[in-house]
């Protein structure tokens, strides 16, 4: 579902995910942990990730212009 969703639809897609079993959930969590462990710390500490998930993310993100948001998204995509 995630791979075939439009980027703008991802939040809704994520909320509609269901798991058939605990084994399936465990498999997804294991993959997520592998991605996390294999992603450089510099990615998680980037200004872009802080803007999206940091303590003041909502206020910071809302204060950005459309162009700033687009530039941030393009940089994250390239990372």
C-alpha positions in Angstrom: 0.0 0.0 0.0 2.8 2.4 1.0 4.8 1.9 -2.2 1.8 2.6 -4.5 0.5 5.6 -2.7 0.9 9.2 -3.8 3.2 11.1 -1.4 0.4 13.4 -0.4 -1.8 10.3 0.5 0.9 8.7 2.7 -0.5 9.9 6.1 -4.0 8.5 5.2 -2.5 5.3 3.9 -0.5 4.8 7.0 -3.6 5.1 9.2 -5.4 2.5 7.1 -2.7 -0.2 7.5 -3.8 -3.4 9.3 -2.0 -6.5 10.3 -3.3 -10.0 9.9 -1.2 -11.4 12.8 1.4 -10.6 15.4 4.0 -12.3 13.2 3.2 -9.9 10.4 3.5 -6.9 12.8 6.8 -8.3 14.1 8.1 -8.6 10.6 7.3 -5.0 9.8 8.8 -3.8 13.1 12.0 -5.8 12.3 12.3 -4.1 8.9 11.7 -0.7 10.4 14.4 -1.3 13.0 16.8 -2.4 10.3 16.1 0.8 8.3 16.6 2.8 11.5 19.9 1.1 12.4 21.3 1.4 8.9 20.4 5.1 8.5 23.3 7.5 9.3 22.8 9.5 12.5 23.4 12.7 10.4 20.1 12.0 8.6 18.1 11.9 11.8 19.8 15.0 13.1 19.3 17.0 10.0 17.5 20.4 10.0 14.8 18.8 7.8 14.1 15.9 10.1 14.1 18.3 13.1 11.6 20.5 11.2 9.3 17.6 10.6 9.7 15.7 13.9 11.4 17.9 16.4 10.0 19.5 19.6 8.7 22.6 17.9 8.1 21.0 14.5 4.5 22.1 14.0 5.2 25.8 14.7 8.4 25.7 12.6 6.8 23.9 9.7 3.8 26.2 9.6 6.1 29.2 9.6 7.8 28.1 6.4 6.9 29.4 3.0 5.7 27.0 0.3 9.1 27.2 -1.4 11.0 26.5 1.8 8.8 23.4 2.4 9.4 22.2 -1.2 13.1 22.7 -0.8 13.1 20.8 2.4 11.1 17.9 0.9 13.4 17.7 -2.1 16.5 17.6 0.2 14.9 14.8 2.3 14.0 12.9 -0.8 17.6 13.1 -2.1 19.0 12.0 1.3 
